[in-house]
Amino acid sequence: MSAAVRAATASNARILSSLKSPPNVVVVGGTAGIGRAIALSIAQHCPSANIIIVGRNESAANAILPQLGSNPKFIRADVSLMSEIRTTTKKINDVDMLI
């Protein structure tokens, strides 16, 4: 592992550990690609995190939720629509990290 990767990993761990425990993390688009990888990484480095995945694909969310700790949640929403963003934000009470 390169020095840059070690430094980035250590920095990420400090960020997660600086949040109240357990942190409430919302990952928009967390069912695939970079969002999925971020959600999995947060779950790995902070198993106590309450991770909420916001996205359109419920079946993809159901595949990843068991890997996201003890209290994961999925909210189905198309965030390209402002009306769905408004509805979704009413379902989320506390956010420590929004991705």
N, C-alpha and C positions, 0 to 999 in steps of 0.2 A: 504494500500500500504506500502510495507516495505521500510526501509531507503535506501537500495541498489537500489531499483527500482526508488525511488524519486531522488536519486543522479544521476542515469543514465539518467533519463528524463531531469533533469536540465542541465546536461552536453550536451546532444543532442541539447537542445534548444539554448545553448550558441554557439555551433558550427554553427548552421544554422543562428543565428543572427549576427555572425561575418563575414559572407560572404556579398559581395556587393548585393544590392537589385535591381531587383530580382535575386536570384542565379540561375544559369543554372546547372541542375542536370541530369546526365545520369545514368540510371539504366539498366544494362545489365542483361537480364533474369528477367525483371520486370513484366512478364505476369502471373507468378505463384509463389507459395511458398514464400521463404524468400524475394526474389526480389520484389514481389508484395506487401508484407507487408511493406517493407522499403519505396517503392514509396508512398503507402497510408499514412504512418506515416509522411513522409516529406510534403506531401500535407496538412495534418492536422495541422502540426506545423508551416508550412511556406506556406500559401495559395498563396503567390505571386510568388513562385518558378516556373520556366520554367522546366518542367519535360519531359525528353525524355526517352521513353522505347525502348530498343533494344532487339529484340527477334525473334523467328520463328513463333509464333502463333498470327496471325493478329486478329482472332476472339476473342481470350482471351484479346488481347490488347484493342480492341474496347469496351469490357465490362468494362475495368478499366479506360479508358481515361476520361470519364465524371466525375470521382471522383478525378481527379488530378489537379484541379484548372482551371484557365482560358486559359492557353496556353500549353496544353499537346501535345505531338507528339509521333508517333510510327515510328520506322525504322525497317523494316523487314530485318533480317540478321541471318545467322548461324555463330556465332562467333567461331565455331570450325574450320572454314576455313579461313586461313590467307587472301585470296583474298577478302573475304567479310568484314573482319575487315578493310582492306585498303579502300574499297569502302565506308564503313560506316563512317570512320573517316573524309572523305572528305565532308560528309553531315552535320557535326557538327562543328560549328564555334567557340563556346566559352564554356568551361567547368569549373565550379567552384568545382563540386564534382562529382567523378566517382565512381559508386558502381557496 
